[in-house]
Amino acid sequence: MSFVELFGSVEKILVLDFLGDHPNFSYTIDEIHENMELMLTREMVLDAVDKLVEQEIIKIVDTKWQLDTENQIVRAVLKHDFEEAKKESDRLAAEGK
């Protein structure tokens, strides 16, 4: 299953990618939009965030949004990302880089 099939749209994936870089931080809609580097309009970000909240993938914390790290899907994705980063780090270390 692809990320688009799981989450439903490229817009949601872009928002998740941004939030996934710092899963313990929360951001305003404007902060998320600013970090999209003009890939999405503010309305597209707001729509994606609303849908992700409905799916319980992200949550609202003091009028800001962040990944819901208690969600099993989020935890699995973060674990996978960490494992892939560790493999790459180990590979580079073995090559002496």
N, CA, C and O atoms as a printed pandas DataFrame, in Angstrom:
     atom_number atom_name residue_name chain_id  residue_number  x_coord  y_coord  z_coord
0              1         N          MET        A               1    0.848   -1.181    0.000
1              2        CA          MET        A               1    0.000    0.000    0.000
2              3         C          MET        A               1    0.891    1.240    0.000
3              4         O          MET        A               1    1.829    1.337    0.792
4              5         N          SER        A               2    0.596    2.184   -0.887
5              6        CA          SER        A               2    1.380    3.409   -0.970
6              7         C          SER        A               2    0.904    4.421    0.074
7              8         O          SER        A               2   -0.180    4.293    0.643
8              9         N          PHE        A               3    1.748    5.433    0.309
9             10        CA          PHE        A               3    1.366    6.498    1.240
10            11         C          PHE        A               3    0.116    7.216    0.751
11            12         O          PHE        A               3   -0.749    7.569    1.554
12            13         N          VAL        A               4    0.011    7.434   -0.557
13            14        CA          VAL        A               4   -1.171    8.122   -1.088
14            15         C          VAL        A               4   -2.417    7.282   -0.848
15            16         O          VAL        A               4   -3.466    7.824   -0.500
16            17         N          GLU        A               5   -2.322    5.974   -1.028
17            18        CA          GLU        A               5   -3.469    5.106   -0.755
18            19         C          GLU        A               5   -3.832    5.138    0.730
19            20         O          GLU        A               5   -5.011    5.122    1.085
20            21         N          LEU        A               6   -2.824    5.183    1.588
21            22        CA          LEU        A               6   -3.060    5.183    3.037
22            23         C          LEU        A               6   -3.602    6.514    3.527
23            24         O          LEU        A               6   -4.557    6.545    4.303
24            25         N          PHE        A               7   -3.007    7.617    3.084
25            26        CA          PHE        A               7   -3.372    8.923    3.620
26            27         C          PHE        A               7   -4.289    9.729    2.703
27            28         O          PHE        A               7   -4.920   10.681    3.161
28            29         N          GLY        A               8   -4.379    9.372    1.420
29            30        CA          GLY        A               8   -5.402    9.952    0.575
30            31         C          GLY        A               8   -5.016   11.093   -0.348
31            32         O          GLY        A               8   -5.741   11.348   -1.310
32            33         N          SER        A               9   -3.931   11.784   -0.114
33            34        CA          SER        A               9   -3.575   12.875   -1.018
34            35         C          SER        A               9   -2.121   13.280   -0.830
35            36         O          SER        A               9   -1.527   13.089    0.231
36            37         N          VAL        A              10   -1.577   13.837   -1.883
37            38        CA          VAL        A              10   -0.209   14.336   -1.829
38            39         C          VAL        A              10   -0.110   15.469   -0.816
39            40         O          VAL        A              10    0.896   15.586   -0.117
40            41         N          GLU        A              11   -1.135   16.297   -0.730
41            42        CA          GLU        A              11   -1.130   17.407    0.230
42            43         C          GLU        A              11   -0.957   16.905    1.655
43            44         O          GLU        A              11   -0.177   17.464    2.425
44            45         N          LYS        A              12   -1.681   15.856    2.001
45            46        CA          LYS        A              12   -1.556   15.304    3.354
46            47         C          LYS        A              12   -0.156   14.738    3.578
47            48         O          LYS        A              12    0.410   14.885    4.662
48            49         N          ILE        A              13    0.392   14.104    2.575
49            50        CA          ILE        A              13    1.733   13.532    2.711
50            51         C          ILE        A              13    2.772   14.626    2.913
51            52         O          ILE        A              13    3.689   14.465    3.718
52            53         N          LEU        A              14    2.640   15.738    2.194
53            54        CA          LEU        A              14    3.583   16.846    2.370
54            55         C          LEU        A              14    3.501   17.415    3.787
55            56         O          LEU        A              14    4.528   17.712    4.399
56            57         N          VAL        A              15    2.285   17.566    4.306
57            58        CA          VAL        A              15    2.115   18.064    5.682
58            59         C          VAL        A              15    2.722   17.068    6.666
59            60         O          VAL        A              15    3.424   17.462    7.597
60            61         N          LEU        A              16    2.457   15.783    6.462
61            62        CA          LEU        A              16    3.017   14.761    7.350
62            63         C          LEU        A              16    4.538   14.717    7.285
63            64         O          LEU        A              16    5.203   14.526    8.303
64            65         N          ASP        A              17    5.079   14.893    6.103
65            66        CA          ASP        A              17    6.528   14.904    5.949
66            67         C          ASP        A              17    7.138   16.038    6.765
67            68         O          ASP        A              17    8.140   15.847    7.454
68            69         N          PHE        A              18    6.532   17.210    6.683
69            70        CA          PHE        A              18    7.032   18.341    7.464
70            71         C          PHE        A              18    6.910   18.066    8.961
71            72         O          PHE        A              18    7.880   18.237    9.699
72            73         N          LEU        A              19    5.732   17.643    9.417
73            74        CA          LEU        A              19    5.535   17.395   10.850
74            75         C          LEU        A              19    6.404   16.241   11.342
75            76         O          LEU        A              19    6.823   16.229   12.499
76            77         N          GLY        A              20    6.677   15.272   10.468
77            78        CA          GLY        A              20    7.485   14.122   10.847
78            79         C          GLY        A              20    8.943   14.455   11.096
79            80         O          GLY        A              20    9.644   13.717   11.789
80            81         N          ASP        A              21    9.406   15.573   10.529
81            82        CA          ASP        A              21   10.797   15.978   10.781
82            83         C          ASP        A              21   11.024   16.360   12.241
83            84         O          ASP        A              21   12.137   16.239   12.753
84            85         N          HIS        A              22    9.977   16.815   12.901
85            86        CA          HIS        A              22   10.052   17.214   14.319
86            87         C          HIS        A              22    8.751   16.783   15.006
87            88         O          HIS        A              22    7.907   17.623   15.318
88            89         N          PRO        A              23    8.590   15.482   15.241
89            90        CA          PRO        A              23    7.300   14.975   15.721
90            91         C          PRO        A              23    6.865   15.456   17.095
91            92         O          PRO        A              23    5.691   15.330   17.444
92            93         N          ASN        A              24    7.773   15.999   17.874
93            94        CA          ASN        A              24    7.389   16.453   19.215
94            95         C          ASN        A              24    7.117   17.949   19.277
95            96         O          ASN        A              24    6.890   18.492   20.358
96            97         N          PHE        A              25    7.138   18.621   18.129
97            98        CA          PHE        A              25    6.856   20.049   18.069
98            99         C          PHE        A              25    5.487   20.277   17.442
99           100         O          PHE        A              25    5.014   19.475   16.638
100          101         N          SER        A              26    4.870   21.368   17.819
101          102        CA          SER        A              26    3.586   21.731   17.226
102          103         C          SER        A              26    3.739   23.046   16.463
103          104         O          SER        A              26    4.582   23.878   16.796
104          105         N          TYR        A              27    2.908   23.216   15.435
105          106        CA          TYR        A              27    3.027   24.347   14.522
106          107         C          TYR        A              27    1.659   24.940   14.217
107          108         O          TYR        A              27    0.646   24.242   14.244
108          109         N          THR        A              28    1.643   26.237   13.927
109          110        CA          THR        A              28    0.419   26.882   13.455
110          111         C          THR        A              28    0.243   26.541   11.976
111          112         O          THR        A              28    1.170   26.061   11.323
112          113         N          ILE        A              29   -0.944   26.793   11.465
113          114        CA          ILE        A              29   -1.188   26.591   10.033
114          115         C          ILE        A              29   -0.216   27.437    9.215
115          116         O          ILE        A              29    0.340   26.965    8.223
116          117         N          ASP        A              30   -0.011   28.691    9.633
117          118        CA          ASP        A              30    0.900   29.561    8.888
118          119         C          ASP        A              30    2.327   29.035    8.893
119          120         O          ASP        A              30    3.019   29.124    7.880
120          121         N          GLU        A              31    2.779   28.486   10.023
121          122        CA          GLU        A              31    4.133   27.914   10.076
122          123         C          GLU        A              31    4.258   26.700    9.157
123          124         O          GLU        A              31    5.270   26.528    8.477
124          125         N          ILE        A              32    3.226   25.864    9.144
125          126        CA          ILE        A              32    3.250   24.709    8.251
126          127         C          ILE        A              32    3.272   25.194    6.803
127          128         O          ILE        A              32    4.061   24.707    5.994
128          129         N          HIS        A              33    2.409   26.149    6.480
129          130        CA          HIS        A              33    2.332   26.673    5.116
130          131         C          HIS        A              33    3.655   27.282    4.679
131          132         O          HIS        A              33    4.106   27.036    3.560
132          133         N          GLU        A              34    4.281   28.067    5.535
133          134        CA          GLU        A              34    5.559   28.703    5.197
134          135         C          GLU        A              34    6.627   27.668    4.863
135          136         O          GLU        A              34    7.491   27.918    4.023
136          137         N          ASN        A              35    6.575   26.523    5.504
137          138        CA          ASN        A              35    7.572   25.482    5.271
138          139         C          ASN        A              35    7.245   24.592    4.078
139          140         O          ASN        A              35    8.016   23.688    3.752
140          141         N          MET        A              36    6.129   24.832    3.432
141          142        CA          MET        A              36    5.777   24.087    2.221
142          143         C          MET        A              36    6.491   24.661    1.002
143          144         O          MET        A              36    6.407   24.088   -0.084
144          145         N          GLU        A              37    7.190   25.783    1.162
145          146        CA          GLU        A              37    7.959   26.419    0.092
146          147         C          GLU        A              37    7.128   26.580   -1.176
147          148         O          GLU        A              37    7.569   26.219   -2.268
148          149         N          LEU        A              38    5.941   27.116   -1.024
149          150        CA          LEU        A              38    5.032   27.428   -2.125
150          151         C          LEU        A              38    4.491   26.203   -2.847
151          152         O          LEU        A              38    3.894   26.336   -3.915
152          153         N          MET        A              39    4.686   25.009   -2.285
153          154        CA          MET        A              39    4.143   23.810   -2.917
154          155         C          MET        A              39    2.625   23.736   -2.755
155          156         O          MET        A              39    1.922   23.207   -3.616
156          157         N          LEU        A              40    2.132   24.276   -1.637
157          158        CA          LEU        A              40    0.701   24.230   -1.337
158          159         C          LEU        A              40    0.209   25.613   -0.953
159          160         O          LEU        A              40    0.945   26.409   -0.371
160          161         N          THR        A              41   -1.045   25.888   -1.284
161          162        CA          THR        A              41   -1.649   27.129   -0.808
162          163         C          THR        A              41   -2.010   26.954    0.658
163          164         O          THR        A              41   -2.052   25.833    1.165
164          165         N          ARG        A              42   -2.269   28.059    1.332
165          166        CA          ARG        A              42   -2.659   27.996    2.748
166          167         C          ARG        A              42   -3.948   27.183    2.887
167          168         O          ARG        A              42   -4.101   26.415    3.837
168          169         N          GLU        A              43   -4.868   27.353    1.944
169          170        CA          GLU        A              43   -6.140   26.623    1.985
170          171         C          GLU        A              43   -5.921   25.121    1.831
171          172         O          GLU        A              43   -6.598   24.320    2.476
172          173         N          MET        A              44   -4.981   24.745    0.980
173          174        CA          MET        A              44   -4.667   23.326    0.804
174          175         C          MET        A              44   -4.085   22.740    2.088
175          176         O          MET        A              44   -4.415   21.617    2.471
176          177         N          VAL        A              45   -3.220   23.503    2.748
177          178        CA          VAL        A              45   -2.639   23.058    4.022
178          179         C          VAL        A              45   -3.740   22.903    5.054
179          180         O          VAL        A              45   -3.793   21.892    5.755
180          181         N          LEU        A              46   -4.615   23.887    5.158
181          182        CA          LEU        A              46   -5.706   23.833    6.142
182          183         C          LEU        A              46   -6.615   22.638    5.880
183          184         O          LEU        A              46   -7.020   21.954    6.821
184          185         N          ASP        A              47   -6.941   22.377    4.621
185          186        CA          ASP        A              47   -7.778   21.237    4.274
186          187         C          ASP        A              47   -7.089   19.925    4.644
187          188         O          ASP        A              47   -7.716   19.037    5.221
188          189         N          ALA        A              48   -5.806   19.800    4.315
189          190        CA          ALA        A              48   -5.054   18.582    4.641
190          191         C          ALA        A              48   -4.985   18.375    6.150
191          192         O          ALA        A              48   -5.173   17.260    6.636
192          193         N          VAL        A              49   -4.717   19.445    6.888
193          194        CA          VAL        A              49   -4.630   19.357    8.350
194          195         C          VAL        A              49   -5.976   18.925    8.931
195          196         O          VAL        A              49   -6.023   18.055    9.800
196          197         N          ASP        A              50   -7.063   19.524    8.460
197          198        CA          ASP        A              50   -8.399   19.147    8.952
198          199         C          ASP        A              50   -8.667   17.658    8.730
199          200         O          ASP        A              50   -9.181   16.979    9.618
200          201         N          LYS        A              51   -8.323   17.159    7.554
201          202        CA          LYS        A              51   -8.556   15.744    7.251
202          203         C          LYS        A              51   -7.665   14.831    8.098
203          204         O          LYS        A              51   -8.097   13.762    8.530
204          205         N          LEU        A              52   -6.431   15.255    8.330
205          206        CA          LEU        A              52   -5.531   14.452    9.165
206          207         C          LEU        A              52   -5.969   14.432   10.621
207          208         O          LEU        A              52   -5.773   13.433   11.313
208          209         N          VAL        A              53   -6.558   15.522   11.093
209          210        CA          VAL        A              53   -7.121   15.540   12.450
210          211         C          VAL        A              53   -8.293   14.562   12.521
211          212         O          VAL        A              53   -8.418   13.813   13.490
212          213         N          GLU        A              54   -9.153   14.565   11.495
213          214        CA          GLU        A              54  -10.287   13.623   11.443
214          215         C          GLU        A              54   -9.799   12.179   11.481
215          216         O          GLU        A              54  -10.435   11.323   12.094
216          217         N          GLN        A              55   -8.672   11.907   10.828
217          218        CA          GLN        A              55   -8.104   10.557   10.800
218          219         C          GLN        A              55   -7.307   10.234   12.066
219          220         O          GLN        A              55   -6.818    9.116   12.227
220          221         N          GLU        A              56   -7.180   11.213   12.959
221          222        CA          GLU        A              56   -6.430   11.073   14.210
222          223         C          GLU        A              56   -4.947   10.795   13.961
223          224         O          GLU        A              56   -4.291   10.119   14.754
224          225         N          ILE        A              57   -4.425   11.325   12.846
225          226        CA          ILE        A              57   -3.010   11.208   12.521
226          227         C          ILE        A              57   -2.240   12.378   13.136
227          228         O          ILE        A              57   -1.095   12.227   13.562
228          229         N          ILE        A              58   -2.884   13.541   13.175
229          230        CA          ILE        A              58   -2.314   14.693   13.874
230          231         C          ILE        A              58   -3.324   15.175   14.894
231          232         O          ILE        A              58   -4.508   14.846   14.819
232          233         N          LYS        A              59   -2.844   15.960   15.851
233          234        CA          LYS        A              59   -3.721   16.444   16.913
234          235         C          LYS        A              59   -3.461   17.926   17.159
235          236         O          LYS        A              59   -2.428   18.471   16.770
236          237         N          ILE        A              60   -4.413   18.548   17.804
237          238        CA          ILE        A              60   -4.310   19.962   18.149
238          239         C          ILE        A              60   -3.767   20.063   19.570
239          240         O          ILE        A              60   -4.270   19.430   20.498
240          241         N          VAL        A              61   -2.718   20.882   19.711
241          242        CA          VAL        A              61   -2.111   21.123   21.018
242          243         C          VAL        A              61   -1.993   22.634   21.181
243          244         O          VAL        A              61   -1.171   23.271   20.523
244          245         N          ASP        A              62   -2.812   23.204   22.054
245          246        CA          ASP        A              62   -2.776   24.651   22.309
246          247         C          ASP        A              62   -2.850   25.476   21.023
247          248         O          ASP        A              62   -1.996   26.331   20.787
248          249         N          THR        A              63   -3.846   25.229   20.206
249          250        CA          THR        A              63   -4.105   25.928   18.938
250          251         C          THR        A              63   -3.026   25.707   17.880
251          252         O          THR        A              63   -2.957   26.451   16.902
252          253         N          LYS        A              64   -2.199   24.708   18.066
253          254        CA          LYS        A              64   -1.200   24.319   17.066
254          255         C          LYS        A              64   -1.392   22.845   16.753
255          256         O          LYS        A              64   -2.096   22.137   17.473
256          257         N          TRP        A              65   -0.764   22.385   15.676
257          258        CA          TRP        A              65   -0.926   21.011   15.240
258          259         C          TRP        A              65    0.401   20.269   15.292
259          260         O          TRP        A              65    1.462   20.841   15.042
260          261         N          GLN        A              66    0.319   18.966   15.627
261          262        CA          GLN        A              66    1.497   18.117   15.628
262          263         C          GLN        A              66    1.069   16.681   15.379
263          264         O          GLN        A              66   -0.106   16.337   15.504
264          265         N          LEU        A              67    2.047   15.842   15.023
265          266        CA          LEU        A              67    1.753   14.429   14.843
266          267         C          LEU        A              67    1.217   13.841   16.138
267          268         O          LEU        A              67    1.663   14.206   17.226
268          269         N          ASP        A              68    0.270   12.942   16.019
269          270        CA          ASP        A              68   -0.224   12.227   17.195
270          271         C          ASP        A              68    0.630   10.975   17.355
271          272         O          ASP        A              68    0.331    9.926   16.784
272          273         N          THR        A              69    1.688   11.100   18.133
273          274        CA          THR        A              69    2.648   10.003   18.276
274          275         C          THR        A              69    2.088    8.816   19.066
275          276         O          THR        A              69    2.778    7.814   19.254
276          277         N          GLU        A              70    0.852    8.929   19.524
277          278        CA          GLU        A              70    0.201    7.788   20.158
278          279         C          GLU        A              70   -0.555    6.946   19.139
279          280         O          GLU        A              70   -0.976    5.830   19.447
280          281         N          ASN        A              71   -0.732    7.471   17.925
281          282        CA          ASN        A              71   -1.401    6.755   16.854
282          283         C          ASN        A              71   -0.467    5.664   16.328
283          284         O          ASN        A              71    0.705    5.926   16.060
284          285         N          GLN        A              72   -0.989    4.434   16.180
285          286        CA          GLN        A              72   -0.146    3.307   15.787
286          287         C          GLN        A              72    0.442    3.472   14.393
287          288         O          GLN        A              72    1.571    3.046   14.152
288          289         N          ILE        A              73   -0.297    4.080   13.471
289          290        CA          ILE        A              73    0.234    4.304   12.122
290          291         C          ILE        A              73    1.402    5.276   12.182
291          292         O          ILE        A              73    2.433    5.051   11.549
292          293         N          VAL        A              74    1.245    6.352   12.938
293          294        CA          VAL        A              74    2.315    7.344   13.076
294          295         C          VAL        A              74    3.542    6.699   13.697
295          296         O          VAL        A              74    4.663    6.914   13.238
296          297         N          ARG        A              75    3.331    5.916   14.734
297          298        CA          ARG        A              75    4.457    5.253   15.401
298          299         C          ARG        A              75    5.191    4.320   14.437
299          300         O          ARG        A              75    6.420    4.267   14.440
300          301         N          ALA        A              76    4.445    3.589   13.619
301          302        CA          ALA        A              76    5.059    2.662   12.666
302          303         C          ALA        A              76    5.879    3.411   11.622
303          304         O          ALA        A              76    6.981    2.985   11.274
304          305         N          VAL        A              77    5.348    4.524   11.121
305          306        CA          VAL        A              77    6.065    5.308   10.115
306          307         C          VAL        A              77    7.336    5.897   10.720
307          308         O          VAL        A              77    8.399    5.839   10.101
308          309         N          LEU        A              78    7.240    6.462   11.921
309          310        CA          LEU        A              78    8.426    7.035   12.570
310          311         C          LEU        A              78    9.475    5.962   12.856
311          312         O          LEU        A              78   10.672    6.203   12.698
312          313         N          LYS        A              79    9.029    4.783   13.276
313          314        CA          LYS        A              79    9.954    3.684   13.539
314          315         C          LYS        A              79   10.659    3.274   12.246
315          316         O          LYS        A              79   11.870    3.056   12.240
316          317         N          HIS        A              80    9.915    3.172   11.173
317          318        CA          HIS        A              80   10.499    2.806    9.881
318          319         C          HIS        A              80   11.527    3.845    9.446
319          320         O          HIS        A              80   12.623    3.493    9.010
320          321         N          ASP        A              81   11.176    5.121    9.565
321          322        CA          ASP        A              81   12.110    6.190    9.199
322          323         C          ASP        A              81   13.393    6.112   10.021
323          324         O          ASP        A              81   14.489    6.283    9.487
324          325         N          PHE        A              82   13.254    5.855   11.318
325          326        CA          PHE        A              82   14.423    5.749   12.187
326          327         C          PHE        A              82   15.295    4.562   11.782
327          328         O          PHE        A              82   16.519    4.676   11.728
328          329         N          GLU        A              83   14.661    3.427   11.498
329          330        CA          GLU        A              83   15.417    2.238   11.108
330          331         C          GLU        A              83   16.168    2.469    9.800
331          332         O          GLU        A              83   17.317    2.046    9.662
332          333         N          GLU        A              84   15.528    3.136    8.839
333          334        CA          GLU        A              84   16.181    3.423    7.561
334          335         C          GLU        A              84   17.351    4.393    7.758
335          336         O          GLU        A              84   18.408    4.231    7.149
336          337         N          ALA        A              85   17.153    5.396    8.610
337          338        CA          ALA        A              85   18.238    6.353    8.884
338          339         C          ALA        A              85   19.405    5.649    9.568
339          340         O          ALA        A              85   20.562    5.946    9.270
340          341         N          LYS        A              86   19.122    4.727   10.471
341          342        CA          LYS        A              86   20.186    3.984   11.149
342          343         C          LYS        A              86   20.950    3.116   10.160
343          344         O          LYS        A              86   22.177    3.047   10.224
344          345         N          LYS        A              87   20.247    2.453    9.247
345          346        CA          LYS        A              87   20.923    1.628    8.237
346          347         C          LYS        A              87   21.873    2.483    7.400
347          348         O          LYS        A              87   23.008    2.083    7.139
348          349         N          GLU        A              88   21.413    3.642    6.986
349          350        CA          GLU        A              88   22.246    4.531    6.176
350          351         C          GLU        A              88   23.443    5.034    6.981
351          352         O          GLU        A              88   24.558    5.106    6.465
352          353         N          SER        A              89   23.209    5.377    8.234
353          354        CA          SER        A              89   24.290    5.831    9.106
354          355         C          SER        A              89   25.335    4.732    9.298
355          356         O          SER        A              89   26.536    4.994    9.238
356          357         N          ASP        A              90   24.878    3.512    9.526
357          358        CA          ASP        A              90   25.794    2.378    9.687
358          359         C          ASP        A              90   26.587    2.131    8.404
359          360         O          ASP        A              90   27.779    1.831    8.458
360          361         N          ARG        A              91   25.928    2.255    7.255
361          362        CA          ARG        A              91   26.599    2.065    5.975
362          363         C          ARG        A              91   27.696    3.103    5.775
363          364         O          ARG        A              91   28.806    2.771    5.359
364          365         N          LEU        A              92   27.382    4.355    6.074
365          366        CA          LEU        A              92   28.373    5.440    5.924
366          367         C          LEU        A              92   29.540    5.255    6.906
367          368         O          LEU        A              92   30.696    5.501    6.562
368          369         N          ALA        A              93   29.223    4.823    8.119
369          370        CA          ALA        A              93   30.278    4.595    9.111
370          371         C          ALA        A              93   31.210    3.477    8.654
371          372         O          ALA        A              93   32.425    3.565    8.826
372          373         N          ALA        A              94   30.642    2.440    8.080
373          374        CA          ALA        A              94   31.461    1.319    7.590
374          375         C          ALA        A              94   32.355    1.758    6.439
375          376         O          ALA        A              94   33.443    1.215    6.248
376          377         N          GLU        A              95   31.899    2.734    5.682
377          378        CA          GLU        A              95   32.703    3.264    4.566
378          379         C          GLU        A              95   33.683    4.336    5.031
379          380         O          GLU        A              95   34.480    4.847    4.243
380          381         N          GLY        A              96   33.616    4.668    6.308
381          382        CA          GLY        A              96   34.532    5.677    6.863
382          383         C          GLY        A              96   34.156    7.093    6.520
383          384         O          GLY        A              96   35.023    7.965    6.465
384          385         N          LYS        A              97   32.904    7.343    6.292
385          386        CA          LYS        A              97   32.456    8.703    5.940
386          387         C          LYS        A              97   31.809    9.388    7.114
387          388         O          LYS        A              97   31.375   10.535    6.998
